[in-house]
Amino acid sequence: MSSIKAFQNFADTLSRQDHAMPLMFLGHGSPMNGIEDNEFSMKWEQLGKEIPLPTAVLCISAHWLTKGTHITAMEHPQTIHDFGGFPQALFDVQYPAPGSPALAKETASLVHKTSIGLDHEWGLDHGTWSIVKRMYPDANIPVLQLSIDYSKGPQYHYELARELEALRKKGVLIIGSGNMVHNLRILDWNRPDSGYDWAIEINEKFKKSILSGDHKLLINFEGFGQAGKLSIPTPEHYLPLMYILGLINDKEKTTIFNDKLVMGSISMTSIRVDA
């Protein structure tokens, strides 16, 4: 089949969707959540069964940082084990979901804020596969990643996300994968199921702002003071949230789940947005 015919078939499939797909920001936490059965991974599995079956998944992961914005555009993205010090079982995981060069081109054509590069080298890092593997274990749905331009601030990513809106009505599930509170430098192994007081405080402020639609406050997270600095010492795990906030409209329902802090300074708090 020619590439033009393949693209036409893909576009025809996308055009059949009647309703916008949900949006999700998922706190992914430890890579071990990808292979362990726990409250977080079991919820991901539940989500995969609850929502409409997507035509494809587009994930913005905290673990693909680039100069400029890129999207995976290969037929068969590799499973990336971008971590160290974990059991061999985690390194043995393969998630052979197909990619979709057609969707990559379609996505790039939608974005006018910047030029989207078509990437053939990256793949699916653990910010993506640890979650999507639990949602769709058969690996039969195309999965793509959109990179984070680390040179840009939250407002830029929020505005870029708005240009992806058309994908939702074409059956594409858009996921932001990171953690609202993420500070590995001050983990407390004696708090496996709880957070520091400041982490609890800031997590509550994040949730309140999300549910009230106060996106400006979340975009300007420096305004959260010292608690904000401790929660977001570097922004890569926070920026995926901007992509989900940028796509929410006023008529949609936002719910909070997996609302828990672990190891003192990591929030697994996640959001789901339904049209």
For each residue, the residues with C-beta under 8 A, 3 or more apart:
1: 5 6 9
2: 5 6
3: 6 7 101
4: 7 8
5: 1 2 8 9
6: 1 2 3 9 10 102
7: 3 4 10 11 102 105
8: 4 5 11 12
9: 1 5 6 12 13
10: 6 7 13 14 100 102 103 106
11: 7 8 14 15 102 106
12: 8 9 15 16
13: 9 10 16 55 171
14: 10 11 17 55 103 106 170 171 172
15: 11 12 170
16: 12 13 171
17: 14 21 55 169 170 171
18:
19: 52 169 275
20: 168 169 275
21: 17 51 52 54 168 169 171 172 173 174 275
22: 51 173 272 273 274 275
23: 168 174 175 244 247 248 271 272 273
24: 47 173 174 175 176 244 270 271 272 273
25: 175 176 177 178 240 241 244 270 271
26: 44 131 175 176 177 258 270
27: 40 178 179 180 258 266 267 268 269 270
28: 33 62 126 127 130 131 177 178 179
29: 33 40 179 262 266 268
30: 33
31: 34 83 86 90 126 130
32: 35 36 86 87 90
33: 28 29 30 36 38 40 41 130 131 134
34: 31 41 90 93 126 129 130 131 133 134
35: 32 89 90 93
36: 32 33 41
37: 41 42
38: 33 41 42
39: 42 43 258 260
40: 27 29 33 43 44 258 268
41: 33 34 36 37 38 44 45 134
42: 37 38 39 45 46
43: 39 40 46 47 257 258 270
44: 26 40 41 47 48 131 134 135
45: 41 42 48 49 134 135 137
46: 42 43 49 50
47: 24 43 44 50 51 135 272
48: 44 45 51 134 135 136
49: 45 46
50: 46 47
51: 21 22 47 48 54 173
52: 19 21 171
53: 141
54: 21 51 57 141 171 172 173
55: 13 14 17 141 142 170 171 172
56: 100 103 141 142 143 144 171 172 173
57: 54 97 132 136 141 142 143 144 172 173 174 175
58: 103 107 144 145 146 164 167 172 173 174 175
59: 124 127 128 131 132 143 144 145 146 174 175 176 177
60: 145 146 147 148 174 175 176 177 239 240 243
61: 64 125 127 128 145 148 177 178 240
62: 28 127 148 177 178 179 182 236 237 239 240
63: 82 125 126 127 236
64: 61 70 122 125 127 145 147 148
65: 147 148 150 236
66: 69 70 147 148 149 150
67: 149 150 151
68: 114 115 117 149
69: 66 111 114 115 116 117 146 147 148 149 160
70: 64 66 116 117 118 119 122 146 147
71: 104 107 108 116 117 118 119 144 145 146 147
72: 77 99 104 119 120 122 123 124 144 145
73: 99 101 104 105 118 119 120 144
74: 77 99 101 119 120 123
75: 98 99 101
76: 96 98 99
77: 72 74 97 98 99 122 123 124 143 144 145
78: 123 124
79: 93 94 95 96 123 124 129
80: 122 123 124 125 126 129
81: 90 91 93 126
82: 63 125 126
83: 31 86 90 126
84:
85:
86: 31 32 83 90 91
87: 32 90 91
88: 91 92
89: 35 92 93
90: 31 32 34 35 81 83 86 87 93
91: 81 86 87 88
92: 88 89
93: 34 35 79 81 89 90 129 133
94: 79
95: 79 124 129 132 133 139 143
96: 76 79 139
97: 57 77 124 129 132 136 139 140 141 142 143
98: 75 76 77 139 140 141 142 143
99: 72 73 74 75 76 77 104 142 143 144
100: 10 56 103 104 142 144
101: 3 73 74 75 104 105 118
102: 6 7 10 11 105 106
103: 10 14 56 58 100 106 107 142 144 172
104: 71 72 73 99 100 101 107 108 118 144
105: 7 73 101 102 108 109 118
106: 10 11 14 102 103 109 110 167
107: 58 71 103 104 110 111 116 144 146 164 167
108: 71 104 105 111 115 116 117 118
109: 105 106
110: 106 107 163 164 166 167
111: 69 107 108 114 115 116 160 163 164
112: 163
113: 156 159 160 163
114: 68 69 111 149 160
115: 68 69 108 111
116: 69 70 71 107 108 111 146
117: 68 69 70 71 108
118: 70 71 73 101 104 105 108
119: 70 71 72 73 74 122 147
120: 72 73 74
121:
122: 64 70 72 77 80 119 125 145 147
123: 72 74 77 78 79 80 145
124: 59 72 77 78 79 80 95 97 128 129 132 143 145
125: 61 63 64 80 82 122 128 129 145
126: 28 31 34 63 80 81 82 83 129 130
127: 28 59 61 62 63 64 130 131 177 178
128: 59 61 124 125 131 132 143 145 175 177
129: 34 79 80 93 95 97 124 125 126 132 133 143
130: 28 31 33 34 126 127 133 134
131: 26 28 33 34 44 59 127 128 134 135 175 177
132: 57 59 95 97 124 128 129 135 136 143 175
133: 34 93 95 129 130 136 137 139
134: 33 34 41 44 45 48 130 131 137
135: 44 45 47 48 131 132
136: 48 57 97 132 133 139 140 141
137: 45 133 134
138:
139: 95 96 97 98 133 136
140: 97 98 136
141: 53 54 55 56 57 97 98 136
142: 55 56 57 97 98 99 100 103
143: 56 57 59 77 95 97 98 99 124 128 129 132
144: 56 57 58 59 71 72 73 77 99 100 103 104 107
145: 58 59 60 61 64 71 72 77 122 123 124 125 128
146: 58 59 60 69 70 71 107 116 243
147: 60 64 65 66 69 70 71 119 122
148: 60 61 62 64 65 66 69 157 236 239 240
149: 66 67 68 69 114 152 156 157
150: 65 66 67 236
151: 67
152: 149 156 157
153: 156 157
154: 157 158 218 219 220 221 235 238 239 242
155: 158 159 219
156: 113 149 152 153 159 160
157: 148 149 152 153 154 160 161 239 242 243 246
158: 154 155 161 162 215 219 242 243 245 246
159: 113 155 156 162 163 246
160: 69 111 113 114 156 157 163 164 243 246
161: 157 158 164 242 243 244 245 246 247
162: 158 159 165 246 247
163: 110 111 112 113 159 160
164: 58 107 110 111 160 161 167 168 174 243 247
165: 162 168 169 247
166: 110 169 170
167: 58 106 107 110 164 170 172 174
168: 20 21 23 164 165 172 174 247 275
169: 17 19 20 21 165 166
170: 14 15 17 55 166 167
171: 13 14 16 17 21 52 54 55 56
172: 14 21 54 55 56 57 58 103 167 168
173: 21 22 24 51 54 56 57 58
174: 21 23 24 57 58 59 60 164 167 168 243 244 247
175: 23 24 25 26 57 58 59 60 128 131 132
176: 24 25 26 59 60 240 241 242 243 244
177: 25 26 28 59 60 61 62 127 128 131 240
178: 25 27 28 61 62 127 182 236 237 238 239 240 241
179: 27 28 29 62 182 237 238 266 267 268
180: 27 203 206 231 237 238 241 267 269
181: 195 199 202 203 206 231 232 261 265 266 267 269
182: 62 178 179 231 232 237 238 265 266 267
183: 186 187 230 231 232 233 265 266
184: 187 265 266
185: 233
186: 183 196 230 264 265
187: 183 184 263 264 265 266
188: 191 196 263 264 265
189: 192 263
190:
191: 188 194 195 196 262 263 264
192: 189 262 263
193: 260 262
194: 191 261 262 264
195: 181 191 199 200 203 261 262 264 265 266 267
196: 186 188 191 199 200 230 261 264 265
197: 200 201
198: 201 202 226 227 230 231
199: 181 195 196 202 203 227 230 231 261 264 265 267
200: 195 196 197 203 204 261
201: 197 198 204 205 227
202: 181 198 199 205 206 224 227 228 230 231
203: 180 181 195 199 200 206 207 231 259 261 267 269
204: 200 201 207 208
205: 201 202 208 209 224 227
206: 180 181 202 203 209 210 218 267 269
207: 203 204 210 211 256 259 269
208: 204 205 211 212 214
209: 205 206 212 214 215 217 218
210: 206 207 213 218 245 254 256 271
211: 207 208 254 256
212: 208 209
213: 210 248 250
214: 208 209 217 218
215: 158 209 218 219 245 246 248
216: 219 220
217: 209 214 220 221 223
218: 154 206 209 210 214 215 221 241 242 245
219: 154 155 158 215 216 242 245
220: 154 216 217 223
221: 154 217 218 224 228 232 235 238
222: 228 229
223: 217 220 228
224: 202 205 221 227 228 229 231
225: 228 229
226: 198 229 230
227: 198 199 201 202 205 224 230 231
228: 202 221 222 223 224 225 231 232
229: 222 224 225 226 232 233
230: 183 186 196 198 199 202 226 227 233 265
231: 180 181 182 183 198 199 202 203 224 227 228 238 265 267
232: 181 182 183 221 228 229 235 237 238
233: 183 185 229 230
234: 237
235: 154 221 232 238 239
236: 62 63 65 148 150 178 239
237: 62 178 179 180 182 232 234 240
238: 154 178 179 180 182 221 231 232 235 241 242
239: 60 62 148 154 157 178 235 236 242 243
240: 25 60 61 62 148 176 177 178 237 243 244
241: 25 176 178 180 218 238 244 245
242: 154 157 158 161 176 218 219 238 239 245 246
243: 60 146 157 158 160 161 164 174 176 239 240 246 247
244: 23 24 25 161 174 176 240 241 247 248 271 273
245: 158 161 210 215 218 219 241 242 248
246: 157 158 159 160 161 162 215 242 243
247: 23 161 162 164 165 168 174 243 244 273
248: 23 213 215 244 245 252 254 273
249: 252
250: 213
251: 275
252: 248 249 273 274 275
253: 273 274
254: 210 211 248 271 272 273
255: 271 272 273 274
256: 207 210 211 259 269 270 271
257: 43 270 271 272
258: 26 27 39 40 43 268 269 270
259: 203 207 256 268 269 270
260: 39 193 267 268 269
261: 181 194 195 196 199 200 203 264 265 266 267 268 269
262: 29 191 192 193 194 195 266 268
263: 187 188 189 191 192 266
264: 186 187 188 191 194 195 196 199 261
265: 181 182 183 184 186 187 188 195 196 199 230 231 261
266: 27 29 179 181 182 183 184 187 195 261 262 263
267: 27 179 180 181 182 195 199 203 206 231 260 261
268: 27 29 40 179 258 259 260 261 262
269: 27 180 181 203 206 207 256 258 259 260 261
270: 24 25 26 27 43 256 257 258 259
271: 23 24 25 210 244 254 255 256 257
272: 22 23 24 47 254 255 257
273: 22 23 24 244 247 248 252 253 254 255
274: 22 252 253 255
275: 19 20 21 22 168 251 252
